Structure formats: C-alpha cells, structure tokens
Amino acid sequence: MHPQKQLAYMILQDVNQGFPYYFLYMKTSITKHTEDHSGWRSFKFEFFCDSCNKKWISPVFPFEAGKVSHIEYEETRSMIWAWEHQRAFEQANLEAHYHFNRCPECYKWVCDNCFDAEGESHYGLCRKCSEKKKNLIKLAPGKLIITNFIGESGLTQNKYIAGHASDGATTLLFAANTSAPTETTVKGAKVIGNSVVLNVFKVKGYGAEPFTGNITMPVSNGKMSLALYEFASEISIGIPEDVYTYTAAITFKNGNATINFASEMEI
C-alpha cells in the first residue's frame, strides 16, 4: 500500500473507533473541485481528481438530529444541521485521502489513474509531473568550471569538492554526479591538476534536477554567493574539511559558469 494511503487508512480506523482527531478537522476540500449534495435528511459529497476530474462519491451520512421530532425551534434544528454537516464533510474529506494521491511536486490531489507511484520521487508523482521530471533527467546539466587553484591556498590534491549557491528562492547544487543526486548521494569531483568541473543541479523538493537556465546568484548577507566544500571521500556528506566562498555575484548562463579560484574565492 502506498504510504499516503496507508496513513489515511490508519487514521480512518482510529476515527471509526472513536479516537478524537480534533486536530484533523479540515474545512477546505483536499481537491479543488468538490460538490455538496447534502439535504435535510443526509449529507453526501463528491470529490473530483485535480487532473482528469474523475469523481469519488462519499458515503451517505444521515442527519441524526433530523430523526428527533421534539426539536421545537427551526433555528435550533438549522444550527444542529450545520454542525452535523461540518462533521460529515470533515469525515468525507478525510476519507478522500484514501482515494486521491497528493503530488509533492505540484501539490495536486489526483486519482490512482493519474498518479505514478513508481516515479522519480520516493513518494510518487502525478503523471504530468513524472513525465516532466523524466524529460528533465534526460537533459545534460550545466557545468561549473573552477580553474587556477594550485598553490598553498588552493584546493587539496586528491580530495573531493562539491558545493551550492542560493538566492533565497533557488538553490543550485554542484556535484560530480551525472544524474540528479539526492541529499545523501552527492558525489564530489576529485581534485587533480589545477581545474575541476562540477555538474549543476537545481534543488527541488527532496531531490534535484539538471539545471540549464539563466540566473545570477547575489552576495548573501555581505558574505558570499557560492560555497565549495572539500571532503576526504567521494560521497560528499557530513562535515567538510574546508569551506571556500565566492565573494562576488556569479551569473550562470544556460546552466554554465566559470570561477577563477585564485582571484575570486577565499577560505
């Protein structure tokens, strides 16, 4: 069972057993299009897939107070109806989680037919985002070329280098990986000679994708626009041995940029 549906199923089991999930009350439908077919005797709702518009019809929830004949005032009956209607919608909205899947890329709720559970994301993607990601992965990433770093203040030979840059909205990752890495599979490029080439990826969600666009990374907090990290091993995670910073704005064109290490970076 897909993790999203397993969680929804577990919650529904607890709700049906009387567990007070007060914190799960949801006044807004998970899908963009929902229709309310409630009446004075019962409550029923329809939820529509955000992609293909396929609908799921909720169970019918009876208006319990409607069976009581001794409610004297119609205003009282209307207030009770509104309260039961809200509770019925919250229950239906919760059950809808079991029939729709949330895409972590575009945040749409889609039916099983429009969801690729085996996609490039651990949590799956809607089919439209999955297709886009597969096409992006086929693209060759841009290149960050670092030159002229021989000497005492330069990078250490036979160590591994990786890095990142961010303008607050976009984060770029520099690695030796030929395909999009995750945060635990980032590989550093081995330092040999006086130049090194890193592939450029754009961080997105829990992973990354090849970057081939245009962007200028400004100096952040008056300190740096880009950082390079030196590691002893190829898998570049954990605490680096050294950190080098680029102290001027850097522009990537078609995903590519070049740095003169000796004149433009500092430790």
C-alpha positions in Angstrom: 0.0 0.0 0.0 1.3 3.5 -0.9 2.5 5.4 2.2 -0.1 8.2 1.8 -3.0 5.7 1.6 -1.6 3.7 4.5 -1.6 6.7 6.7 -5.2 7.7 5.7 -6.3 4.1 6.3 -4.8 4.1 9.8 -6.4 7.5 10.7 -9.8 6.3 9.4 -9.5 3.2 11.5 -8.9 5.3 14.6 -11.7 7.7 13.8 -14.2 4.9 13.3 -13.2 3.6 16.7 -13.9 6.9 18.3 -10.4 8.5 18.6 -10.9 12.3 18.8 -8.8 13.6 15.9 -9.7 17.2 16.6 -6.5 18.4 15.0 -7.5 16.9 11.7 -10.7 18.9 11.2 -10.5 20.3 7.6 -12.9 23.0 6.5 -11.3 23.1 3.0 -11.6 20.3 0.5 -8.3 18.5 -0.5 -9.4 18.6 -4.1 -10.0 21.8 -6.0 -13.5 20.7 -7.2 -16.0 19.4 -4.7 -19.8 19.2 -4.9 -22.1 19.2 -1.9 -25.3 17.0 -2.3 -26.5 17.3 1.2 -30.1 17.6 2.2 -32.2 17.8 5.4 -32.1 14.0 5.8 -28.5 13.2 5.0 -25.1 14.5 3.8 -23.2 13.5 0.7 -20.2 14.9 -1.1 -18.4 14.4 -4.4 -14.6 15.0 -4.8 -13.0 15.3 -8.3 -9.5 14.5 -9.4 -7.4 17.7 -9.9 -6.1 16.2 -13.1 -8.8 14.2 -15.0 -11.9 15.3 -13.0 -12.8 11.6 -12.1 -15.1 11.8 -9.1 -15.3 9.9 -5.9 -18.6 9.9 -4.0 -18.5 9.9 -0.3 -20.7 7.6 1.9 -24.1 9.0 2.9 -24.0 10.4 6.4 -27.5 10.6 8.0 -28.7 13.8 9.7 -29.0 12.2 13.1 -30.9 15.1 14.7 -33.3 15.1 11.8 -34.8 11.9 13.3 -35.7 13.8 16.5 -39.2 15.1 16.4 -39.3 17.2 19.6 -36.9 19.9 18.4 -39.1 22.8 18.9 -37.5 25.7 17.0 -36.4 25.5 13.4 -33.5 27.8 14.2 -32.2 25.2 16.6 -32.6 22.4 14.1 -30.7 24.5 11.5 -27.8 25.1 13.9 -27.6 21.4 14.6 -27.8 20.6 10.9 -24.9 23.0 10.2 -22.8 21.4 12.9 -23.5 17.8 11.7 -22.9 18.9 8.1 -19.5 20.2 9.0 -18.6 17.0 10.8 -19.9 14.9 7.9 -17.7 17.0 5.5 -14.7 16.6 7.7 -15.2 12.8 7.7 -15.7 12.7 3.9 -12.7 14.9 3.4 -10.6 12.6 5.5 -11.8 9.5 3.6 -11.0 11.3 0.3 -7.3 11.0 1.3 -7.6 7.3 0.7 -9.0 7.8 -2.8 -6.6 10.5 -4.0 -2.9 11.0 -4.0 -1.0 14.3 -3.3 1.7 15.1 -5.8 4.7 16.6 -3.9 5.8 18.5 -7.0 2.6 20.4 -7.9 0.6 19.7 -4.7 -2.5 18.5 -6.7 -4.7 15.7 -5.4 -5.1 13.1 -8.2 -6.8 9.7 -8.6 -4.8 6.5 -8.9 -5.0 6.6 -12.7 -3.3 10.0 -12.7 -0.6 9.0 -10.2 2.8 7.4 -10.8 3.6 5.6 -7.6 6.8 4.3 -9.1 8.0 7.7 -10.4 11.3 9.5 -9.8 10.1 10.6 -6.3 10.1 8.3 -3.3 6.6 9.5 -2.6 5.4 9.2 -6.2 4.3 12.0 -8.5 1.3 12.8 -10.6 1.7 11.5 -14.1 2.2 15.0 -15.6 5.0 15.9 -13.2 6.5 12.4 -13.5 6.7 12.9 -17.3 8.2 16.3 -16.9 10.8 15.0 -14.5 11.7 12.1 -16.7 12.3 14.5 -19.6 14.4 16.8 -17.4 16.6 14.0 -16.2 17.4 13.3 -19.9 18.9 16.8 -20.2 22.6 17.3 -19.6 23.2 19.6 -16.6 25.1 22.8 -16.8 28.8 23.0 -15.8 30.6 25.0 -13.1 34.2 25.2 -14.2 36.7 26.0 -11.4 40.2 27.0 -12.6 43.6 28.1 -11.2 43.6 26.7 -7.7 47.2 25.4 -7.4 49.3 26.7 -4.6 49.1 26.8 -0.8 45.7 28.5 -0.7 44.3 26.3 -3.4 42.2 23.1 -3.2 44.0 20.0 -1.8 45.0 17.5 -4.5 43.2 14.1 -4.5 40.5 15.5 -2.2 36.8 15.9 -3.4 34.9 19.1 -4.0 31.2 19.8 -4.1 29.2 23.0 -3.4 26.0 25.0 -3.6 24.6 28.5 -4.2 21.3 30.1 -3.3 19.5 33.4 -3.8 16.8 32.5 -1.3 14.4 31.3 -3.8 16.5 29.0 -5.9 19.3 26.7 -4.7 21.9 25.2 -7.0 23.9 22.1 -6.2 27.3 21.4 -7.7 28.4 17.8 -7.8 30.2 15.2 -9.9 27.0 13.1 -10.3 26.0 12.6 -13.9 22.3 12.2 -12.9 20.3 14.1 -10.3 21.5 13.3 -6.8 19.6 13.2 -3.5 20.9 14.8 -0.3 22.6 11.5 0.6 24.2 10.6 -2.7 26.0 13.8 -3.6 29.4 13.0 -5.1 32.4 15.3 -5.1 34.7 15.8 -8.1 38.3 14.6 -7.4 40.8 17.5 -7.3 43.6 16.7 -9.9 45.7 19.4 -11.5 44.6 23.0 -11.4 41.0 22.8 -12.7 37.8 20.8 -11.9 34.3 20.6 -13.4 31.1 20.1 -11.4 27.7 19.4 -12.8 25.0 22.0 -11.9 21.6 20.8 -10.5 18.6 22.7 -9.2 17.4 21.5 -5.8 13.6 20.7 -5.9 11.6 19.1 -3.2 13.5 16.1 -1.8 15.8 15.8 -4.8 17.4 17.7 -7.6 17.1 18.1 -11.4 19.6 19.2 -14.1 19.9 23.0 -14.3 20.3 24.6 -17.8 18.8 28.0 -17.1 20.0 31.6 -16.5 20.4 33.0 -13.0 22.5 35.4 -11.1 23.4 34.5 -7.5 23.9 37.7 -5.5 26.1 38.1 -2.5 24.1 36.9 0.6 24.4 38.9 3.9 27.5 40.6 2.5 29.5 37.3 2.7 29.1 35.1 -0.3 27.1 34.0 -3.3 28.5 30.5 -3.6 30.3 28.0 -1.4 32.6 25.0 -2.2 33.2 22.2 0.3 36.2 20.0 0.4 35.8 16.4 1.6 38.2 13.4 2.1 35.8 11.0 0.4 33.8 10.9 -2.9 30.4 10.8 -1.2 30.3 14.4 0.0 28.1 14.5 3.0 28.7 15.4 6.7 31.2 18.0 7.9 33.6 19.2 5.2 37.3 19.6 5.9 37.4 23.1 4.4 34.9 25.6 3.1 35.7 28.1 0.3 33.4 31.1 -0.5 32.8 33.2 -3.6 32.5 36.8 -2.5 31.0 38.4 -5.7 27.8 37.8 -7.6 28.0 35.0 -10.0 25.9 34.5 -13.2 25.0 31.2 -14.8 24.1 31.2 -18.5 22.4 28.1 -19.8 23.5 26.5 -16.6 27.2 27.3 -17.0 29.6 29.5 -15.1 33.4 29.7 -14.6 35.4 30.7 -11.4 39.0 31.7 -11.2 39.7 30.2 -7.8 42.9 32.0 -7.0 41.5 35.5 -7.6 37.8 35.1 -6.8 37.5 32.7 -3.8 38.6 32.7 -0.2 38.7 30.2 2.6 
